[in-house]
């Protein structure tokens, strides 16, 4: 009896399925893409057609962050790969394990074809952790090794190139044996001992929490740590929710800017927990206190010198460290006063019409009135300062944001991915008009996928952050402003529900209706942007 065979495309898809992949996002071409889509459907992996490859990779990355398993995006060769670059940059700098499946040319084709041909490996080489061109003799172990590399710290993207010819070739069924890849739980006994000594000698320690701490086990350990120390905790943007904003020890968001500096300056020991320096703004380190770095690995270069490093499993190392900690001299009242002072400094000044802080706060109030607990996704732009400061989070991943790359055109694709990941939980995408214009076609994806998302567009007719910098340099307002488009009409054209508002009362009514809708809704909010410069100065100095 002859041995059963399967195609290489089925081999690749079997590896993805074994590691928990539920969806592939992308824009297919006529080569290996179609074989991958067919093989995926046969094992229950859905294919989500996006409107751009950049958005496809953003969705894959957001899925990876939420699921804890590799996200997968698929593109055709040539322009498909080129359009995916920004998404891959997000996966690289925001530390998301993404598998990018790309079509390619065979050696025979490259001997005479120049149409759409460029070095796809060289294009993505600075961003991906590994590249592999799948061949007829590629084994299951080789594919597993690639997936393992994506989920090994620092997490990041892998590029797999598969031609249409190879995708159809066959291998024996014995090569289809895969198992899920588990992260090693390493302990750093020497680092723990040194860190414990530093923490015993500290009177006013302070904890900064970063993106590596977003899994539930690590988040629980960090909450235990701060409660034993009774000290302030400051999460980065990516780590917002690891410690609830309502926690009495929550002091501020940490960006590396000026807003949190009064609090951090009072510490005699700074404890970094799961912090990746890619999260900090482009400013020098402001503090002289010694630093303990508890992370999955040592990150270089770093904004500050590390006095003690504890590397490996953050939760396992904290399990050893916490019993050796003592209560600090901080008081809850002092931390509360610092928190309120920071929020007051970041408050958006009152102006005409609706302001961004009002947009964020009212969205939260109406969510509570509707009895729902939305997740939010946030685009880069001036609006993100209000979103991150004034939206309250209670758990890791309550907010998704691009911080390492800080790219626009993230919020909408990420919201679609989040809604597909957890259909019963609404998602709010908070975006600027510039960011939405970069991925406008994904509104149709949201409609076709019947996602429960609310897209809130803060429509100020400008690239506000760049506009502010232009004004500060007393330059003419050139190249950063436009006539405000009507996004509500665009959403209606895509088959969704759209509202356009310029007054607070109308915005509240639109929110109340949006929370009752079973499908995607867009609220186009005409914003008064004049308070942004004051807010940015308070945040960054």
C-alpha positions as MATLAB code, in Angstrom:
seq = 'XXXXXXXXXXXXXXXXXXXXXXXXXXXXXXXXXXXXXXXXXXXXXXXXXXXXXXXXXXXXXXXXXXXXXXXXXXXXXXXXXXXXXXXXXXXXXXXXXXXXXXXXXXXXXXXXXXXXXXXXXXXXXXXXXXXXXXXXXXXXXXXXXXXXXXXXXXXXXXXXXXXXXXXXXXXXXXXXXXXXXXXXXXXXXXXXXXXXXXXXXXXXXXXXXXXXXXXXXXXXXXXXXXXXXXXXXXXXXXXXXXXXXXXXXXXXXXXXXXXXXXXXXXXXXXXXXXXXXXXXXXXXXXXXXXXXXXXXXXXXXXXXXXXXXXXXXXXXXXXXXXXXXXXXXXXXXXXXXXXXXXXXXXXXXXXXXXXXXXXXXXXXXXXXXXXXXXXXXXXXXXXXXXXXXXXXXXXXXXXXXXXXXXXXXXXXXXXXXXXXXXXXXXXXXXXXXXXXXXXXXXXXXXXXXXXXXXXXXXXXXXXXXXXXXXXXXXXXXXXXXXXXXXXXXXXXXXXXXXXXXXXXXXXXXXXXXXXXXXXXXXXXXXXXXXXXXXXXXXXXX';
ca = [
       0.000    0.000    0.000;
       1.439    3.391   -1.029;
       2.205    5.976    1.614;
      -0.211    8.893    1.726;
       1.178   12.251    0.581;
       0.298   15.887    1.254;
       1.343   19.102   -0.412;
       3.966   21.507    0.927;
       1.178   24.058    1.405;
      -0.580   21.536    3.662;
       2.697   20.970    5.531;
       3.021   24.706    6.293;
      -0.628   25.060    7.282;
      -0.457   22.013    9.561;
       2.379   23.670   11.477;
       0.322   26.836   11.893;
      -2.742   24.908   13.064;
      -0.690   22.958   15.615;
       0.430   26.268   17.122;
      -3.089   27.630   17.571;
      -3.455   29.780   14.454;
      -7.138   30.454   13.733;
      -6.940   33.071   10.957;
      -4.739   34.193    8.105;
      -5.045   37.804    6.945;
      -4.022   39.045    3.549;
      -4.445   39.924   -0.106;
      -3.816   36.844   -2.267;
      -2.069   36.533   -5.592;
      -2.327   33.777   -8.158;
       0.578   31.649   -6.959;
       1.077   29.900   -3.618;
      -1.533   32.133   -1.942;
      -4.404   30.119   -3.353;
      -2.868   26.815   -2.225;
      -2.359   28.177    1.296;
      -5.945   29.468    1.489;
      -7.346   26.118    0.331;
      -5.145   24.130    2.722;
      -6.069   26.442    5.605;
      -9.791   26.047    4.994;
      -9.396   22.259    5.113;
      -8.078   22.433    8.703;
     -10.462   25.149    9.937;
      -8.229   28.207    9.569;
     -10.218   31.156    8.201;
      -8.844   33.505    5.572;
      -9.708   37.189    6.081;
      -9.441   39.263    2.918;
      -8.098   42.729    3.723;
      -7.830   45.803    1.503;
      -4.088   46.238    1.911;
      -1.132   44.087    2.894;
      -0.072   46.633    5.521;
      -3.424   46.219    7.262;
      -3.190   42.439    6.936;
       0.075   42.360    8.881;
      -1.319   44.810   11.471;
      -4.267   42.461   11.998;
      -1.962   39.457   12.250;
       0.199   41.275   14.799;
      -2.760   42.383   16.915;
      -4.068   38.810   16.839;
      -0.676   37.542   18.020;
      -0.652   40.014   20.911;
      -4.154   39.013   22.006;
      -3.887   35.261   21.391;
      -0.306   34.677   22.471;
       0.223   32.557   19.341;
       1.817   33.545   16.024;
      -0.225   35.819   13.791;
      -0.161   35.026   10.088;
      -0.349   37.304    7.060;
      -0.245   36.313    3.405;
       0.840   38.327    0.362;
       1.587   37.854   -3.280;
       5.076   38.482   -4.624;
       6.376   41.889   -5.714;
       3.952   44.683   -4.772;
       2.272   42.482   -2.162;
       5.516   42.083   -0.231;
       6.408   45.751   -0.688;
       3.059   46.886    0.716;
       3.548   44.718    3.812;
       6.742   46.454    4.940;
       5.187   48.926    7.403;
       3.194   46.151    9.048;
       6.347   44.063    9.396;
       8.089   47.087   10.932;
       5.260   47.180   13.487;
       5.701   43.478   14.263;
       9.447   44.012   14.673;
       9.393   47.129   16.864;
       6.214   46.385   18.809;
       7.416   42.803   19.434;
       4.674   40.699   17.832;
       5.341   37.144   16.585;
       4.123   37.247   12.988;
       4.599   34.728   10.182;
       4.588   36.460    6.783;
       3.858   34.004    3.970;
       4.921   35.449    0.629;
       4.837   34.135   -2.908;
       8.085   34.125   -4.896;
       9.741   33.307   -8.205;
      11.393   30.017   -9.060;
      15.004   29.939  -10.229;
      13.764   29.120  -13.721;
      11.470   32.167  -13.736;
      14.229   34.460  -12.468;
      16.401   33.400  -15.427;
      14.214   35.384  -17.821;
      11.574   37.365  -15.861;
      12.133   40.922  -14.626;
       8.466   41.952  -14.195;
       7.764   42.524  -10.442;
      11.134   40.992   -9.558;
      13.276   42.408   -6.741;
      15.138   40.886   -3.821;
      12.262   40.281   -1.391;
      14.590   38.864    1.215;
      16.826   41.939    1.177;
      13.802   44.243    1.438;
      12.664   42.749    4.740;
      16.023   41.580    6.066;
      16.490   44.514    8.523;
      13.088   43.788   10.074;
      12.566   40.020   10.206;
      14.212   37.610   12.622;
      14.623   34.977    9.922;
      13.934   34.259    6.252;
      13.264   30.858    4.718;
      12.551   29.827    1.158;
      10.495   26.642    1.413;
      11.727   23.905   -0.948;
      10.480   20.436   -1.885;
      12.660   18.847    0.782;
      11.762   21.213    3.622;
      10.949   19.210    6.751;
       8.458   19.648    9.572;
      11.315   20.327   11.999;
      12.575   23.225    9.874;
       9.160   24.873    9.820;
       8.773   24.344   13.579;
      12.151   25.983   14.144;
      10.999   29.073   12.249;
       7.823   29.376   14.312;
       9.829   28.893   17.499;
      12.104   31.767   16.468;
       9.093   34.085   16.119;
       7.887   33.339   19.656;
      11.358   33.530   21.267;
      12.203   36.900   22.892;
      12.435   39.412   21.499;
       9.243   38.407   19.735;
       9.109   39.374   16.089;
       8.295   38.541   12.479;
       9.492   35.671   10.274;
       9.328   35.676    6.477;
       8.548   32.428    4.644;
       8.722   32.503    0.857;
       6.818   29.789   -0.988;
       6.452   29.621   -4.759;
       3.341   28.287   -6.418;
       5.275   25.371   -7.884;
       6.670   24.249   -4.535;
       3.316   24.770   -2.761;
       1.769   22.087   -4.986;
       4.589   19.551   -4.595;
       4.005   16.604   -2.295;
       5.625   15.116    0.825;
       4.907   12.003    2.849;
       2.252   12.296    5.571;
       4.872   11.397    8.191;
       6.211   14.941    7.759;
       2.936   16.427    9.044;
       3.696   15.791   12.718;
       3.721   19.077   14.690;
       3.195   20.142   18.279;
       2.664   23.517   19.928;
       5.820   25.363   20.918;
       6.080   26.359   24.589;
       8.249   29.215   25.825;
      11.020   28.169   28.254;
      10.538   29.248   31.884;
      14.118   30.074   32.815;
      15.150   31.315   36.269;
      18.037   33.695   37.012;
      19.059   32.779   40.587;
      22.115   35.030   40.644;
      20.145   38.000   39.294;
      17.357   37.427   41.822;
      19.848   37.424   44.703;
      21.439   40.701   43.571;
      18.065   42.353   42.937;
      16.762   41.261   46.346;
      19.731   42.955   48.027;
      19.117   46.186   46.118;
      15.432   46.155   47.001;
      16.130   45.521   50.695;
      18.299   48.633   50.780;
      15.735   50.828   48.992;
      13.387   53.044   50.964;
      11.371   54.435   48.058;
      11.409   51.907   45.192;
       9.251   52.451   42.138;
       8.084   49.969   39.463;
       7.834   50.674   35.733;
       5.962   47.979   33.779;
       6.441   47.267   30.069;
       5.126   45.226   27.169;
       6.756   41.932   28.194;
       4.471   41.835   31.256;
       1.125   41.627   29.471;
       0.348   37.930   29.966;
      -2.006   37.169   32.862;
       0.551   35.232   34.933;
       3.163   37.992   34.809;
       0.541   40.672   35.426;
      -0.607   38.864   38.575;
       2.973   38.620   39.824;
       3.566   42.331   39.251;
       0.405   43.249   41.132;
       1.637   41.134   44.029;
       5.067   42.807   43.871;
       3.763   46.375   44.072;
       1.388   45.503   46.894;
       4.197   43.955   48.941;
       6.418   46.961   48.228;
       3.516   49.416   48.592;
       5.125   51.579   45.926;
       4.037   53.511   42.824;
       3.646   51.661   39.548;
       3.868   53.271   36.106;
       2.971   51.181   33.028;
       4.090   52.092   29.537;
       1.488   52.595   26.818;
       1.701   48.942   25.756;
       1.442   47.747   29.366;
      -1.544   49.892   30.319;
      -3.976   47.642   32.200;
      -1.361   45.269   33.634;
      -2.106   47.175   36.826;
      -5.606   48.636   36.759;
      -5.854   52.406   36.425;
      -8.128   52.316   39.475;
      -5.462   50.664   41.649;
      -4.409   52.874   44.564;
      -0.724   52.415   43.644;
      -1.148   53.411   39.985;
       0.746   56.690   39.587;
       0.966   57.566   35.883;
       1.755   56.315   32.404;
       5.505   56.102   31.768;
       6.720   57.367   28.393;
      10.154   58.724   29.289;
       8.806   62.281   29.035;
       8.156   65.066   31.521;
       4.653   64.268   32.813;
       5.725   61.447   35.132;
       9.123   62.872   36.069;
       8.133   64.349   39.453;
       6.964   60.946   40.661;
       9.935   58.967   39.283;
      12.438   61.519   40.611;
      11.341   60.725   44.180;
      12.431   57.064   43.862;
      15.721   55.753   45.234;
      15.431   52.541   43.175;
      13.759   52.087   39.791;
      12.547   48.545   39.037;
      11.839   47.829   35.384;
       9.449   44.881   34.953;
       9.113   43.588   31.418;
      10.231   46.901   29.969;
      11.572   47.043   26.424;
      13.345   50.381   25.788;
      11.741   50.513   22.334;
       8.710   51.880   24.197;
      10.298   55.161   25.350;
      10.109   58.561   23.610;
      13.149   60.105   21.926;
      14.537   61.787   25.049;
      17.467   61.076   27.329;
      16.966   59.250   30.639;
      16.197   61.807   33.351;
      16.949   59.871   36.545;
      19.960   59.094   38.756;
      18.492   56.304   40.896;
      19.942   52.800   40.381;
      17.990   50.506   38.058;
      16.965   46.857   38.441;
      15.929   45.340   35.122;
      13.587   42.310   35.327;
      12.917   41.222   31.754;
      12.879   38.272   29.384;
      16.305   39.341   28.087;
      18.816   42.172   28.256;
      17.952   44.833   25.672;
      20.699   46.800   23.997;
      21.056   49.679   23.450;
      19.225   51.009   26.502;
      18.317   54.488   27.682;
      19.955   53.894   31.054;
      22.691   51.801   32.615;
      21.437   48.663   34.353;
      22.770   48.136   37.887;
      21.217   44.686   38.220;
      19.659   42.467   35.567;
      17.280   39.546   36.157;
      16.548   37.755   32.883;
      14.332   34.875   31.845;
      10.777   34.116   32.949;
       9.551   37.321   34.590;
       6.827   35.603   36.604;
       9.113   32.796   37.820;
      11.846   35.229   38.841;
       9.319   37.457   40.634;
       8.025   34.393   42.459;
      11.483   34.034   44.013;
      11.983   37.742   44.552;
       8.695   38.822   46.140;
       9.140   36.961   49.479;
      12.374   38.892   49.995;
      10.770   42.332   49.527;
       9.750   44.759   52.248;
       7.230   47.590   52.500;
       8.473   50.966   51.307;
       8.079   54.437   52.821;
       5.621   55.583   50.157;
       2.090   56.406   51.289;
      -1.051   55.817   49.253;
      -1.986   59.449   49.816;
       1.294   60.672   48.305;
       0.888   58.420   45.269;
      -2.719   59.574   44.815;
      -1.639   63.223   44.932;
       1.039   62.612   42.293;
      -1.474   60.789   40.084;
      -4.007   63.610   40.286;
      -1.326   66.215   39.608;
      -0.234   64.368   36.470;
      -3.788   64.013   35.166;
      -4.477   67.683   35.834;
      -1.387   68.650   33.846;
      -2.490   66.439   30.946;
      -6.070   67.726   30.940;
      -7.154   69.128   27.602;
      -7.997   72.849   27.897;
     -11.584   73.806   27.198;
     -12.334   75.258   23.790;
     -15.075   75.447   21.214;
     -16.936   72.309   20.210;
     -15.830   68.841   21.304;
     -12.332   68.204   22.681;
     -10.407   64.914   22.539;
     -10.512   64.333   26.295;
     -14.272   64.740   26.204;
     -14.460   62.251   23.328;
     -12.593   59.623   25.363;
     -14.306   60.191   28.721;
     -17.822   60.213   27.274;
     -17.127   57.014   25.321;
     -16.327   55.354   28.654;
     -19.395   56.762   30.390;
     -21.744   55.642   27.612;
     -20.129   52.179   27.623;
     -20.974   51.820   31.319;
     -24.510   53.050   30.625;
     -24.822   50.381   27.939;
     -23.418   47.710   30.266;
     -20.449   46.849   28.032;
     -16.683   46.772   28.537;
     -15.033   47.761   25.249;
     -11.412   47.222   24.336;
      -9.853   50.220   22.585;
      -7.278   50.523   19.834;
      -5.414   53.795   19.377;
      -3.664   55.334   16.391;
      -0.536   57.461   16.595;
      -1.317   61.171   16.645;
      -2.124   64.013   19.008;
      -5.413   62.361   20.022;
      -3.543   59.424   21.611;
      -2.476   61.560   24.606;
      -6.078   61.951   25.761;
      -6.940   58.356   24.862;
      -4.100   56.875   26.886;
      -4.452   59.211   29.868;
      -8.219   59.212   30.284;
      -9.438   55.775   29.179;
      -9.478   53.493   32.219;
      -8.141   49.953   31.773;
      -8.572   47.056   34.174;
      -6.636   44.243   32.497;
      -3.747   43.649   30.088;
      -4.657   44.201   26.417;
      -7.614   46.440   27.278;
      -5.856   48.839   24.919;
      -3.823   48.113   21.785;
      -1.460   50.775   20.464;
       1.614   51.027   18.289;
       4.367   52.321   20.538;
       7.677   50.952   19.262;
       6.943   52.001   15.677;
       4.253   54.558   16.626;
       2.605   54.185   13.237;
      -0.614   55.637   11.942;
      -3.172   53.384   10.200;
      -3.037   50.916   13.118;
      -6.228   51.463   15.114;
      -8.773   50.302   12.531;
      -6.985   47.084   11.451;
      -6.197   46.260   15.092;
      -9.849   46.815   16.039;
     -11.007   44.412   13.326;
      -8.564   41.766   14.567;
      -9.655   42.309   18.180;
     -13.331   41.984   17.265;
     -12.662   38.724   15.413;
     -10.612   37.471   18.381;
     -13.389   38.163   20.909;
     -16.660   38.734   19.014;
     -18.764   39.248   22.130;
     -16.666   42.233   23.281;
     -17.088   45.603   21.512;
     -13.983   47.415   20.280;
     -13.491   51.165   19.917;
     -10.929   52.354   17.378;
      -9.756   55.849   18.310;
      -8.096   57.384   15.279;
      -7.247   60.692   13.716;
      -8.435   61.677   10.272;
      -4.928   61.288    8.828;
      -4.540   57.756   10.156;
      -7.952   56.660    8.940;
      -7.335   58.039    5.455;
      -4.311   55.719    5.219;
      -6.441   52.574    5.714;
      -9.893   53.750    4.700;
     -10.639   50.612    2.691;
     -10.607   48.518    5.857;
     -13.984   50.034    6.751;
     -15.313   47.685    4.086;
     -13.449   44.796    5.737;
     -15.130   45.691    9.035;
     -18.546   45.714    7.359;
     -18.023   42.437    5.495;
     -16.708   40.701    8.610;
     -19.703   42.043   10.600;
     -17.386   43.183   13.389;
     -18.730   44.915   16.473;
     -16.480   47.954   16.331;
     -17.015   51.674   16.821;
     -14.591   53.821   14.858;
     -14.271   57.240   16.484;
     -12.518   59.681   14.134;
     -11.151   62.852   15.694;
     -11.481   65.030   12.605;
      -9.319   68.156   12.865;
      -8.248   68.496    9.242;
      -4.512   68.193    9.889;
      -1.543   66.078   10.813;
      -1.787   67.762   14.193;
       1.494   66.626   15.750;
       3.436   67.805   12.708;
       1.291   70.927   12.426;
       2.246   71.843   15.995;
       5.954   71.365   15.289;
       5.586   73.551   12.208;
       3.910   76.268   14.275;
       6.609   76.064   16.956;
       9.231   76.751   14.281;
       7.129   79.703   13.025;
       6.913   78.202    9.537;
       4.093   78.687    7.064;
       1.272   76.105    7.407;
       2.206   74.093    4.332;
       1.713   70.392    3.647;
       0.001   69.407    6.911;
      -3.636   70.529    6.595;
      -6.658   69.666    4.422;
     -10.393   70.243    4.186;
     -12.131   68.009    6.696;
     -13.707   65.067    4.859;
     -17.089   63.604    5.796;
     -16.154   60.155    7.079;
     -19.750   59.375    8.089;
     -20.795   59.550    4.436;
     -17.883   57.293    3.496;
     -18.922   54.724    6.103;
     -22.473   54.762    4.754;
     -21.074   54.187    1.273;
     -19.314   51.054    2.548;
     -22.584   49.745    3.969;
     -21.987   50.665    7.628;
     -23.625   53.160    9.991;
     -22.086   56.616   10.140;
     -22.662   59.699   12.318;
     -21.084   63.149   11.980;
     -21.148   65.356   15.091;
     -19.711   68.667   16.213;
     -21.531   69.199   19.521;
     -21.260   67.246   22.771;
     -24.958   66.423   22.981;
     -24.973   64.986   19.454;
     -21.861   62.952   20.217;
     -23.508   61.421   23.312;
     -26.565   60.465   21.267;
     -24.392   58.899   18.566;
     -22.495   56.865   21.181;
     -25.703   55.571   22.738;
     -26.906   54.397   19.298;
     -23.491   52.950   18.394;
     -23.388   50.701   21.458;
     -26.730   49.199   20.383;
     -25.633   48.378   16.835;
     -24.694   44.753   16.030;
     -22.207   45.781   13.333;
     -19.565   48.441   12.714;
     -20.340   52.109   13.347;
     -18.291   55.222   12.615;
     -18.602   58.478   14.559;
     -16.960   61.420   12.792;
     -16.240   64.012   15.507;
     -15.279   67.524   14.414;
     -12.541   68.458   16.890;
     -11.162   71.741   18.173;
      -7.364   71.094   18.058;
      -6.154   74.287   19.747;
      -5.437   72.625   23.087;
      -2.964   70.061   21.730;
       0.220   72.179   22.153;
      -0.421   72.688   25.882;
      -1.120   68.986   26.384;
       1.995   67.899   24.480;
       4.199   70.295   26.460;
       2.887   68.830   29.724;
       3.547   65.294   28.517;
       6.958   65.609   26.916;
       8.391   68.839   28.274;
];
